[in-house]
């Protein structure tokens, strides 16, 4: 019997391939602690629930970019083989971009899961980044890009179409400031970023562009890291209302609320398991379930619920456990 993943999933399933949280850190002690926390939580959840992205753009002090790149290279190179570690380099038009790529990616690309490129404005920027990675020996390393301006939002569909791009993230604060005061400061807050029309439109455009091309939409950071309930509410809105399958974290306290918000509920998991079991017995032909007709289109949705449950370390019913082998951060 074929695995449900082989039968049901196409490019639409790519959002299941990444952990639901992307944790950013640029200070040495925090970068090292983040990788330690990742290993601890992987053991706890039975799945790698967040990536660790080592930050050169905001982490490097002005004038200390080369020294910081050496530090990031050392931390990435020494990470455990099963770790999921990435790096955010400087923008492609920054003087440190090629130094970042050559030093970090050139030496540590076998340990890296992706490279985040900030302030991408057009597909030509992605081409520049892809060529730089190629020259550094990283021929297949995925690119994640950060959309931070109105023009970049306008070109989001083109950017998402690039074959090296795996995920698009939304840069909230740069996006708001790019409007020259036309969007108030409240547009960067935990409430305003979900209500201001221009900000909301940008988020929807990015999510739609990602889903159109089978890429992963990653929601922006919430700066109110001490209000864990607000963080969880923001993550719920991002995942349930706006179609995001991943979200940034900038403080360790944010990771668990994000994972909880992006995880399916116990009822959703139970329902999905029962339907997938019924569909499997019917050899994936249409079935009547709960008074409704289901076929492969809906099977795909409910299988993705189970995939997300597994990715977020939820308990799975015995009937579907055999579909999921042992999970590590390497998956």
N, C-alpha and C positions, 0 to 999 in steps of 0.2 A: 504494500500500500504506500503510495507516495505521501510525502509530508505535506500538510496543508499549505505550508509556505510555498512549496513548488507549484501547487495547483492554483492558489488564490491570488498571489501577490505579483504586482508589476511595479512600475516605477513609482506608483503612488505610495508604496510602502517604505520609501527611503527614510521617512521621519522616524522609523522604528530603529534605525541603525545606530543612533547616537544616544548617549545618556541624556536625560531630560534637563540636566543642570550643567552649566558651563561656569566654573568658578575661576575668577581672575585674581591674581596676586602678583605684586611687583617688588615687594620687600623681601630680602633674603630669608629672614626667619619665618615669614608667613608662607613663602613659596615652599620651603622645606616642610613646614607643618601641614600645608595643604596636601602634599603627597602622602604624608603619614596618615592624615585623616581619611584620604581616599582609600588607602589600604584597609584601614580599620572598618570603614563603613561597607566596603565590599565584602569583608568577612561577615559583618552583621546582616546585610541584606541578601547575600548570595548573588549579588549582581553589582556591577560598577554603576553607581547612580549619578556620578558627576565626573566631568572632565576637569583637569587642572590646566589652566592656560597661564603660562609665565609671561608677564607683561613687560615689554620693552618700551612701548609708546608712553604710557603714564608712569611706569616704574622707574625709568632711567632719569636721574637728575640731569638738568641742562649742563652740558659740558662733560658729563660722565657717561655718555652713551656707549662708548667702546668698552669701558670697564664693566658696565652693566651687562652688555652682550656676552662678555667672557663669563660672567657669573651665571647667566641663564644657560649658556652652553654647558657649563660644568654641572649644573643641577639637572638639566635634561639628560645629559649623557650618563649620569650616574643613577637615573631613575630605574626602578625595577622593570624587567621585561614586560610584566603584565600590567604595568601602570598605563593609564591614559593621560599623557601629557602633551600639551601643545604650546605654541608660542605666538604672542602678538608682536609683530615687528612694527617698525615705523612705516608711515605711508610711502607709497612708491616715489613721491616727489620730495621726500625728506633726504637730506644728505647722508643719514645713517642707514637708509633702507638696504643698500647693497652690502654694507658692512654687516648688518644684522643677518641677512640671508647667507652670506658667504661664511660667516663665523659660526652661527648657530645651526642653520639648516645644513650647511656643508659638513659639519662635524657630528651632528646629532640627529640627522633625518631618520635614521632607523629606529630611534626611540620616539619620535614625534608622531602624533595622530593627525594633526593638521597644522596649518599656518594661518593665522588670522591677519588679514590685510585691512587696516583701518582707512577711512576716508576715501573709499573707492567712489569715483565719480562716473565712470563709464566702462564699457567693456575693454577699451584699450588699456586701462589700468590693470585689469585682470590679466590681459595678455602680457604686460610688462612683468607682473608678479610671476606668472607661470614660466616665462622664459628665464627669469632669475633663478627660480627653483630648479629648472632643468640644468642650468649651468652649474648649480651647486650640487648636482648629482641626485636630486629628488625628483625623479621622473613622474611618479604617480602620487605623490603626497597631496591630499586634498587641500583646497583653498577654502577658507571661510572669509567672507567679506562683510565689512561694516558700512551700512548705508546711513549717511549722516547729513545729507543736504537735500533741499527740494529737487534739485536737478538729478541727483542720484535716485531719488524715489521715482522720478519720471522715467528713468531708464532701468528700473528694477527688473522688468521682464527680460530685457536684453542681457543684463548682468547674470541673472539666474540661469540663463540658457547656456552659459559657458560650461563646457564639459569638465573643467577642473574645479568648478565651484560646487561645494557640497552643502553649504549653508549660508544664509543671509541673516545678519543681525541688524537691529535698528539702534542707531545712536541717538538717543532721545535728547540729551542736553545740547549736543552740537547742532542737531536739527532745529531745536527751539531758538538757539542763539543765532542761527543762520538767517532768521527772519527779521533781524535788526530791531527787535522790540515789538514787532507786530503780534507776537504770541506772548502773553504775560508769563511771569515767573511761575505762576501756578500750573502752567502747562507742563512743567517738569516734575510736579509733585505726584504723589501716589493716587490722588483723585483726578487732578486736572489732565493727566496724560491719557485718561480713559474717556474724557468728556470734551476736550477741545477739538473742534471739527478738523482742523488741519493735522493735528497730531494723530487723531484717530484714523483719518483717511490714509496717512502715511503708513501706519501699522497694517491696515488692511491691504494696501497695495503690495507691501512686502510679503505678507503671508500669501496672498493670491499668486504673486509671481513665483514663489517657491513651490506651491502646490501645482502650478501649471507645468513646472519643469521637473517635478520629482525631487526637489531639494528641501532642506530643513529650515523652517522659519524659527529664528531664535529671538525671543523677546528681550527687551532692554532691561537695564538694571533698575532697581528700586533703591533710592538712596536712604530711605528711612529704615536702616537696618536694625534699629532697636525695637521697632514695632512689628513683632513677628506675625500678629494677626493681619496687619495691613499688607505685609509681604505675601501671606498666603492668599488673601483676597485678590491681590493684583495678579498673582499667578493663576488663580482660578479664572479670572476674567480673560487673561491672555489665552489660556488653553480652551476654555469652554465657549467664549464669545468671539474670539478673534482668530482662532485656528492655528495658534502657535503650538509647537511640539517640543519646545526647548526654551530655557530662560537663563539669563545671566545671574550670577551671584558675585558680590564683592566683599562679603563677610561670611565666615563659617556659619554664623547663626542663621543665615538665609537658606542654607542648603536643604535642611530638612523640610521647612515649609514649602519650598519649591517642589521637592520630590513628592510630598504629600498631595499637593494641589494637582500635579500632573498625573498622579496615579488614578486608575479607575477605582470606583467604589466596590465594596464587597458584593453588592447586588449586581452591578454591571459585570463583574468577573464571573459570578455564578451563572447569570443568564447567558453570557457568551460561551462558557464551557458547555452548557447543556445544548445550545444550538449547534456548536461545532461537532459535538458527539453525535447528535441526530443527523447532521449533514453527512458525516463520515459514514455512518451506517447506510445511508441512502446513496453512497458513491457520488456525493456532491450533486445529485439531481435535486430539483425543487422539492420542498417539503412544506407541510403545514405545521406551524409551531406557535403555540399560544394564540391560536385563532387567526394567525397571519401567514401569508404565503412568503416563503423565503427562497432565494436562489443564490447563485454565486456572488452576485453583487452585494447582497447583505452578508453572506458568509465572510466576504473579504473584510467588511467593517468589523464584525465580531471577532474575527481572527486577530485583527489589529488591536482590539481591546486586550486580548490575551498577551500579545507581544508587549504591549505597554505595561501590563501588569507584571510580566516577567522582568522587564527592564527596570521597574521601580521596586523590585523586591517584594511584591505582594505574594501572599499564599495562594497557590493554585489548586483547584480541585484535582483529586487523583485521576479523574478521567482524562485530563489533558497534560498531566505532568510528564508523560513519556515523550511528548513533543519537544521538551526543553531539556537539553543536556546541561551539564555543569557549565556555569557561566563565570567568566573572569573578565577583567578589564580589557583583555585582548580582543574580545568579541566586538 
